[in-house]
Amino acid sequence: MEAIKIDLKDYVHSGEGANGESFNHVSDPDVMMKLYNPGKITQPLDEMLMARKVYQLGIPTPEPGDYVTDGERYGIRFRRITGKVSYARATGDNPEKVAQYAQEFADMCLDLHKVHVDKSMFENVKDRYYRLLEQNPFFTSPQKDAIGKFISDAPDTDTAIHGDLQFGNAIFAGDKKYFIDLGDFCYGYNMFDLGMVYLCCYVSDEAFIQEAFHMPKSLSEKFWDYFAPAYFGADRPMKDINEQIMPYAGLKTLIVERDTKRPMPEMRACLKGII
């Protein structure tokens, strides 16, 4: 698919993240754009095609538009959600509302994980992790065998997986709520998704949480402490929830080591019951 050429003068910078920058259209309040960092050409196209499929499923997400380029970078236009704020930013700005925001995010996740998908249209989350495991140069063969068995033994389902589920990738504007950054959307067991929530709230270090989510780690931990009973049920002991979720958080090591190209012992610690 050929990208539509845009003039960056028609847009005003509105934010930035690890993969690129976001912009709002100067004269059309209904249009925003995400431009990826230089060198990323196929990733924005893949995300746009995925976003269209997810939108057609009825999952609440901003309506995707065109695949675009400014001549150097590539990106996607979306229908702009005016006045949006992420649950991470809202929690950081309003820590007294952490219980409310955790409950709302948990409700969104519960609804997402009830959606059944056509398995011919999306990747199985297990296949994604098998591929990441095979490509990882830092785990030993016995460790890979143990991790592979853990992945294989996980339940098989046909329900939706966000793929990068964390409270920075859920936004709201008034009473409307949406998931964003759905490039890793797939299907499978919900624990593969929830591991990222736990990783971002509890396992990540203070500096990362401050930079990525605009809050102290003590607040992100409190978010999880409210989120977990809202998602799993208030009658389930937190100790049991955390023990179940921890190895799924540890699997995210495969993604982080791929991106950083180095071993991540602090994250591998979550896999201690497997390897």
C-alpha positions as CSV (number, residue, x, y, z in Angstrom):
1,M,0.0,0.0,0.0
2,E,1.4,3.4,-1.0
3,A,1.5,6.0,1.7
4,I,-0.4,9.3,1.2
5,K,2.0,12.3,1.2
6,I,1.1,14.9,3.8
7,D,2.6,18.4,4.6
8,L,3.7,18.5,8.2
9,K,2.9,22.3,8.2
10,D,-0.8,21.2,8.4
11,Y,-0.2,19.6,11.8
12,V,0.8,20.7,15.3
13,H,2.9,18.5,17.5
14,S,0.9,17.1,20.4
15,G,3.1,14.4,22.1
16,E,5.7,11.8,21.7
17,G,6.5,8.2,22.8
18,A,9.0,5.5,22.3
19,N,8.1,4.8,18.7
20,G,7.4,8.3,17.4
21,E,5.4,11.5,17.7
22,S,1.7,12.5,17.6
23,F,0.2,15.5,15.9
24,N,-3.2,17.2,15.6
25,H,-4.4,18.7,12.4
26,V,-4.3,22.5,12.4
27,S,-7.8,23.1,10.8
28,D,-9.6,19.7,11.2
29,P,-10.2,19.0,14.9
30,D,-11.3,15.4,14.0
31,V,-7.9,14.3,12.7
32,M,-4.8,13.3,14.6
33,M,-1.7,11.6,13.2
34,K,1.0,9.3,14.6
35,L,4.3,9.5,12.9
36,Y,6.8,6.7,13.6
37,N,10.5,7.3,14.1
38,P,12.7,7.4,10.9
39,G,13.4,4.0,9.4
40,K,10.1,2.4,10.5
41,I,8.2,1.8,7.3
42,T,6.3,-1.5,7.6
43,Q,5.5,-1.1,11.3
44,P,3.0,1.8,10.9
45,L,1.4,0.0,7.9
46,D,1.1,-3.2,9.9
47,E,-0.4,-1.3,12.8
48,M,-2.9,0.6,10.6
49,L,-4.1,-2.7,9.0
50,M,-4.4,-4.3,12.5
51,A,-6.2,-1.2,13.8
52,R,-8.8,-1.5,11.0
53,K,-9.4,-5.2,11.8
54,V,-9.8,-4.5,15.5
55,Y,-12.1,-1.5,14.9
56,Q,-14.3,-3.8,12.8
57,L,-14.6,-6.2,15.7
58,G,-16.3,-3.5,17.7
59,I,-13.6,-3.1,20.2
60,P,-13.5,0.5,21.4
61,T,-10.5,2.1,19.6
62,P,-10.1,5.4,17.7
63,E,-11.2,5.0,14.1
64,P,-8.2,4.4,11.9
65,G,-7.7,6.4,8.7
66,D,-4.9,6.5,6.2
67,Y,-1.3,5.3,5.9
68,V,0.7,8.5,5.5
69,T,4.2,9.9,5.1
70,D,5.9,13.3,5.3
71,G,8.6,12.1,2.9
72,E,10.9,10.8,5.6
73,R,8.7,9.2,8.3
74,Y,5.6,7.0,8.0
75,G,2.5,7.0,10.1
76,I,-1.2,6.7,10.5
77,R,-4.1,9.1,10.7
78,F,-6.8,8.5,13.2
79,R,-10.1,10.1,14.1
80,R,-9.1,12.4,17.0
81,I,-10.6,11.8,20.4
82,T,-10.9,15.4,21.7
83,G,-10.0,15.9,25.4
84,K,-8.6,12.4,25.8
85,V,-6.3,11.4,28.6
86,S,-4.7,8.0,29.4
87,Y,-5.4,6.2,32.6
88,A,-1.7,6.4,33.4
89,R,-1.6,10.2,33.0
90,A,-4.9,10.6,34.8
91,T,-3.7,8.5,37.8
92,G,-0.4,10.5,38.0
93,D,-2.3,13.8,37.9
94,N,-5.0,12.7,40.3
95,P,-3.6,10.1,42.7
96,E,-6.6,10.4,45.0
97,K,-8.7,8.8,42.2
98,V,-6.5,5.7,41.7
99,A,-9.2,3.3,42.9
100,Q,-11.7,4.7,40.4
101,Y,-9.3,4.6,37.5
102,A,-8.1,1.1,38.3
103,Q,-11.7,-0.1,38.5
104,E,-12.5,1.5,35.1
105,F,-9.4,0.1,33.5
106,A,-10.3,-3.4,34.9
107,D,-13.8,-3.2,33.5
108,M,-12.3,-2.3,30.0
109,C,-10.0,-5.3,30.3
110,L,-12.7,-7.7,31.3
111,D,-14.8,-6.6,28.4
112,L,-11.9,-7.0,26.0
113,H,-11.1,-10.5,27.2
114,K,-14.6,-11.6,26.5
115,V,-14.4,-10.8,22.8
116,H,-14.2,-14.0,20.6
117,V,-12.2,-13.5,17.4
118,D,-11.9,-15.2,14.0
119,K,-8.6,-17.1,14.6
120,S,-7.8,-17.0,10.8
121,M,-7.5,-13.2,11.0
122,F,-5.2,-12.8,14.0
123,E,-2.0,-14.5,15.4
124,N,-2.1,-16.9,18.3
125,V,-0.3,-15.3,21.3
126,K,1.5,-18.6,21.9
127,D,3.0,-18.6,18.4
128,R,4.2,-15.0,19.0
129,Y,6.0,-16.1,22.2
130,Y,7.4,-19.2,20.5
131,R,9.0,-17.0,17.9
132,L,10.4,-14.6,20.4
133,L,11.8,-17.4,22.4
134,E,13.5,-19.0,19.4
135,Q,15.1,-15.7,18.4
136,N,16.3,-14.8,21.9
137,P,20.2,-15.3,22.1
138,F,20.5,-14.9,25.9
139,F,18.5,-17.9,27.4
140,T,20.2,-21.3,27.5
141,S,18.7,-24.3,25.7
142,P,17.4,-25.8,28.9
143,Q,15.9,-22.5,29.9
144,K,14.2,-22.2,26.5
145,D,12.8,-25.7,26.9
146,A,11.3,-24.8,30.3
147,I,9.8,-21.6,29.0
148,G,8.5,-23.3,25.9
149,K,6.7,-25.9,28.0
150,F,5.2,-23.2,30.2
151,I,3.8,-21.4,27.1
152,S,2.5,-24.7,25.7
153,D,0.8,-25.7,29.0
154,A,-1.1,-22.4,29.2
155,P,-4.8,-22.7,28.3
156,D,-5.9,-22.2,24.7
157,T,-8.7,-19.7,24.0
158,D,-10.0,-17.6,21.0
159,T,-10.5,-14.4,23.0
160,A,-8.9,-11.0,22.3
161,I,-5.5,-10.0,23.5
162,H,-4.4,-6.4,23.3
163,G,-0.7,-7.4,23.1
164,D,0.7,-4.4,25.0
165,L,-1.9,-4.0,27.7
166,Q,-1.0,-1.3,30.2
167,F,-2.7,1.8,31.6
168,G,-1.0,4.1,29.2
169,N,-2.7,2.3,26.3
170,A,-6.2,3.0,27.5
171,I,-7.7,6.4,27.2
172,F,-10.9,8.2,28.1
173,A,-12.8,11.4,27.2
174,G,-15.8,12.0,29.4
175,D,-17.6,8.7,29.7
176,K,-16.1,7.2,26.4
177,K,-13.2,4.8,26.8
178,Y,-10.8,3.4,24.1
179,F,-7.8,1.2,23.7
180,I,-4.9,2.5,21.6
181,D,-1.6,1.1,20.2
182,L,-3.1,-2.2,19.0
183,G,-0.2,-3.2,16.7
184,D,0.4,-6.4,18.8
185,F,-3.3,-7.4,19.0
186,C,-3.8,-11.2,18.8
187,Y,-5.8,-13.9,20.6
188,G,-5.2,-16.3,23.5
189,Y,-5.2,-16.7,27.2
190,N,-5.8,-13.5,29.1
191,M,-2.9,-14.0,31.5
192,F,-0.5,-13.2,28.6
193,D,-2.1,-9.8,28.5
194,L,-2.3,-9.2,32.2
195,G,1.3,-9.9,32.7
196,M,2.1,-6.6,31.1
197,V,-0.1,-4.7,33.5
198,Y,1.7,-6.3,36.4
199,L,5.1,-5.7,34.8
200,C,4.4,-2.0,34.4
201,C,2.9,-1.5,37.8
202,Y,5.2,-3.7,40.0
203,V,8.2,-5.1,38.2
204,S,9.5,-2.0,36.3
205,D,11.9,0.2,38.2
206,E,11.2,3.7,39.6
207,A,12.9,5.6,36.8
208,F,11.0,3.8,34.0
209,I,7.7,4.2,35.7
210,Q,8.3,7.9,36.3
211,E,9.3,8.5,32.7
212,A,6.7,6.3,31.0
213,F,3.7,6.8,33.2
214,H,4.3,10.1,35.1
215,M,3.9,8.7,38.6
216,P,6.0,7.3,41.4
217,K,6.3,3.5,41.6
218,S,4.4,3.6,44.9
219,L,1.4,4.9,43.0
220,S,1.7,2.3,40.2
221,E,1.8,-0.4,42.8
222,K,-1.3,1.0,44.4
223,F,-3.0,1.0,41.0
224,W,-2.3,-2.8,40.7
225,D,-3.5,-3.4,44.2
226,Y,-6.9,-1.9,43.2
227,F,-6.9,-3.3,39.7
228,A,-6.3,-7.0,40.6
229,P,-9.4,-7.5,42.9
230,A,-11.5,-5.5,40.4
231,Y,-10.4,-7.9,37.6
232,F,-10.1,-11.2,39.4
233,G,-12.7,-10.7,42.2
234,A,-12.4,-9.2,45.7
235,D,-12.6,-12.7,47.3
236,R,-9.4,-14.0,45.7
237,P,-6.2,-13.5,47.8
238,M,-3.7,-11.0,46.3
239,K,-0.9,-13.5,47.0
240,D,-2.6,-16.1,44.7
241,I,-3.2,-13.5,42.0
242,N,0.4,-12.3,42.0
243,E,1.8,-15.8,42.0
244,Q,-0.3,-16.7,39.0
245,I,0.5,-13.5,37.0
246,M,4.2,-13.2,37.8
247,P,5.6,-15.7,35.2
248,Y,3.4,-14.1,32.5
249,A,5.0,-10.8,33.4
250,G,8.4,-12.6,33.1
251,L,7.6,-13.7,29.6
252,K,7.8,-10.0,28.6
253,T,11.5,-10.4,29.2
254,L,11.6,-11.8,25.7
255,I,10.2,-8.6,24.2
256,V,12.4,-6.3,26.3
257,E,15.6,-8.3,25.6
258,R,14.8,-8.2,21.9
259,D,14.5,-4.4,22.0
260,T,17.4,-3.7,24.4
261,K,19.7,-6.5,23.0
262,R,20.9,-7.4,26.4
263,P,19.8,-9.7,29.3
264,M,17.3,-8.3,31.8
265,P,18.0,-10.1,35.1
266,E,15.5,-8.0,37.1
267,M,12.7,-9.2,34.8
268,R,14.0,-12.7,34.5
269,A,13.5,-12.9,38.3
270,C,9.7,-13.3,37.5
271,L,10.5,-16.6,35.7
272,K,12.2,-18.2,38.8
273,G,9.3,-20.7,39.1
274,I,9.9,-21.8,35.5
275,I,13.7,-21.8,34.9
